[in-house]
Amino acid sequence: MEGQKRTVTMKGKPLTLVGKELKVGDAAPDFEVVANDLSAVKLSSFKGKVCIITSVPSLDTAVCDIETRRFNEEAGKLGSDVVVLAISMDLPFAQKRWCGAAGAKNVRTLSDYRDASFGNAYGVLIKELRLLARAVFVLNKDGVIRYIQIVNEIATEPDYNAALEAVKGLKK
């Protein structure tokens, strides 16, 4: 509903989400983020693949670390027609360091620090912190959103099984 305040909580404290609220069945909006090598990456470059997009506040926090490691592990089992993108406001240098320390080779870490292009387009930008809310979006090969979870309490992990089930349904 337009004008309705959308919130998540962090340790019980309400935080405001800004940007467009998306629904299952919507065409996934394009966005531009920054790769670890500082190159620009657009969602449109993954057309033809099933995409799991996870957004996290920071890879340098325990829950985000656990989540991104889990999606990295799952990505290795999903096949070449599925791409897993982990987007945060962390600088590309920090993301690259995290990937090296975590041995993350199957998930692509991308930074929204420059313009909050992803956060605004997907409605997961936290106004008070300028960080991204914890969320998972699954897009089919045609770029249509087929699954959304915006985690209400950002200090908790998402429902991995539900997201992975949504992906399996799209690989048929």
C-alpha positions as CSV (number, residue, x, y, z in Angstrom):
1,M,0.0,0.0,0.0
2,E,1.4,3.4,-1.0
3,G,2.4,5.6,1.9
4,Q,2.3,2.7,4.4
5,K,5.4,2.7,6.6
6,R,7.3,-0.5,6.3
7,T,9.6,-1.6,9.1
8,V,12.0,-4.3,10.3
9,T,13.5,-4.5,13.7
10,M,17.1,-4.8,15.0
11,K,17.1,-6.4,18.5
12,G,13.5,-5.2,18.8
13,K,14.0,-1.6,17.7
14,P,11.9,-0.6,14.7
15,L,13.7,0.6,11.6
16,T,12.2,2.1,8.5
17,L,12.5,0.6,5.1
18,V,12.7,2.9,2.1
19,G,12.4,2.2,-1.6
20,K,9.8,0.3,-3.7
21,E,7.9,-2.6,-2.1
22,L,8.0,-5.5,-4.5
23,K,5.6,-8.5,-4.8
24,V,5.9,-12.0,-6.1
25,G,5.1,-11.8,-9.8
26,D,6.7,-8.4,-10.3
27,A,9.4,-8.0,-12.9
28,A,12.6,-7.7,-11.0
29,P,13.9,-4.1,-11.3
30,D,17.4,-3.7,-12.8
31,F,20.0,-2.2,-10.5
32,E,23.7,-1.4,-10.6
33,V,26.1,-2.5,-7.8
34,V,29.9,-2.7,-7.5
35,A,31.9,-6.0,-7.8
36,N,35.0,-6.7,-5.7
37,D,37.2,-5.5,-8.5
38,L,35.3,-2.1,-8.5
39,S,33.5,-2.9,-11.8
40,A,29.8,-2.1,-12.3
41,V,27.5,-5.0,-12.3
42,K,23.8,-4.9,-13.4
43,L,21.2,-7.5,-12.6
44,S,20.4,-7.6,-16.3
45,S,23.8,-9.3,-16.9
46,F,22.4,-12.4,-15.3
47,K,19.4,-12.7,-17.6
48,G,18.7,-16.4,-18.5
49,K,19.8,-17.6,-15.0
50,V,17.8,-18.3,-11.9
51,C,19.0,-15.7,-9.4
52,I,19.0,-15.9,-5.6
53,I,19.6,-12.4,-4.3
54,T,20.4,-12.1,-0.6
55,S,20.8,-8.7,1.0
56,V,22.6,-8.4,4.4
57,P,23.5,-5.5,6.6
58,S,27.2,-6.4,6.8
59,L,29.3,-9.4,6.1
60,D,31.4,-8.5,9.1
61,T,28.5,-9.5,11.5
62,A,27.9,-13.0,12.8
63,V,24.5,-13.6,11.3
64,C,25.4,-12.2,7.9
65,D,28.6,-14.3,7.9
66,I,26.6,-17.5,8.7
67,E,24.0,-16.7,6.1
68,T,26.4,-15.9,3.3
69,R,28.5,-18.9,4.0
70,R,25.4,-21.1,3.9
71,F,24.3,-19.6,0.6
72,N,27.9,-20.1,-0.7
73,E,27.7,-23.8,0.2
74,E,24.2,-24.2,-1.4
75,A,25.3,-22.3,-4.5
76,G,27.9,-25.0,-5.2
77,K,25.1,-27.6,-5.4
78,L,22.6,-25.7,-7.6
79,G,24.3,-25.9,-11.0
80,S,25.5,-23.4,-13.5
81,D,22.0,-22.1,-14.4
82,V,21.7,-20.6,-10.9
83,V,23.6,-17.6,-9.6
84,V,23.7,-16.4,-6.0
85,L,24.3,-12.7,-5.3
86,A,25.0,-11.4,-1.8
87,I,24.6,-7.7,-1.7
88,S,25.5,-5.4,1.2
89,M,26.7,-1.8,1.8
90,D,30.2,-3.2,2.7
91,L,32.9,-1.7,0.6
92,P,34.1,-4.0,-2.2
93,F,37.5,-4.2,-0.5
94,A,35.9,-5.6,2.7
95,Q,33.8,-8.0,0.6
96,K,36.9,-9.3,-1.2
97,R,38.6,-9.8,2.2
98,W,35.6,-11.6,3.6
99,C,35.4,-13.9,0.5
100,G,39.1,-14.8,0.9
101,A,38.7,-15.5,4.7
102,A,35.5,-17.5,4.2
103,G,36.7,-19.4,1.1
104,A,33.6,-18.2,-0.6
105,K,33.9,-19.0,-4.3
106,N,30.2,-19.8,-5.3
107,V,28.5,-16.7,-4.2
108,R,29.1,-13.3,-5.8
109,T,29.4,-10.5,-3.2
110,L,28.4,-7.1,-4.5
111,S,28.3,-3.7,-2.9
112,D,25.5,-1.2,-3.0
113,Y,27.5,1.5,-1.2
114,R,27.7,3.9,-4.2
115,D,24.0,4.7,-4.9
116,A,21.9,2.3,-2.9
117,S,20.5,1.3,-6.3
118,F,19.5,-2.2,-5.2
119,G,18.3,-1.1,-1.7
120,N,15.9,1.5,-3.2
121,A,14.8,-0.7,-6.1
122,Y,14.0,-3.6,-3.9
123,G,12.7,-1.7,-0.8
124,V,15.3,-3.0,1.6
125,L,17.3,0.2,2.4
126,I,17.1,0.9,6.1
127,K,16.6,4.7,6.4
128,E,18.2,5.1,9.9
129,L,21.3,3.1,9.2
130,R,21.8,3.3,5.4
131,L,22.3,-0.5,5.5
132,L,20.3,-3.1,3.7
133,A,17.7,-5.2,5.5
134,R,18.2,-9.0,5.6
135,A,16.1,-10.3,2.6
136,V,16.1,-13.0,0.0
137,F,14.6,-12.7,-3.5
138,V,14.4,-15.5,-6.0
139,L,14.0,-14.6,-9.7
140,N,13.2,-17.0,-12.5
141,K,15.2,-17.1,-15.7
142,D,13.0,-14.4,-17.2
143,G,13.7,-12.0,-14.3
144,V,10.3,-12.4,-12.6
145,I,10.3,-12.4,-8.8
146,R,9.1,-15.8,-7.6
147,Y,10.0,-15.7,-3.9
148,I,10.5,-12.8,-1.4
149,Q,11.4,-13.0,2.3
150,I,12.2,-9.7,4.1
151,V,13.3,-11.0,7.5
152,N,11.4,-9.1,10.2
153,E,14.1,-9.2,12.8
154,I,17.4,-8.5,11.0
155,A,19.5,-10.2,13.7
156,T,17.9,-13.6,12.7
157,E,18.7,-15.8,9.7
158,P,16.3,-16.2,6.7
159,D,14.3,-19.3,5.9
160,Y,17.0,-21.1,3.7
161,N,14.8,-24.1,3.0
162,A,11.9,-22.0,1.6
163,A,14.3,-20.0,-0.7
164,L,16.0,-23.2,-1.9
165,E,12.6,-24.9,-2.5
166,A,11.6,-21.9,-4.7
167,V,14.8,-22.3,-6.7
168,K,14.2,-26.0,-7.2
169,G,10.7,-25.3,-8.5
170,L,12.3,-23.0,-11.2
171,K,15.0,-25.4,-12.3
172,K,12.4,-27.9,-13.7
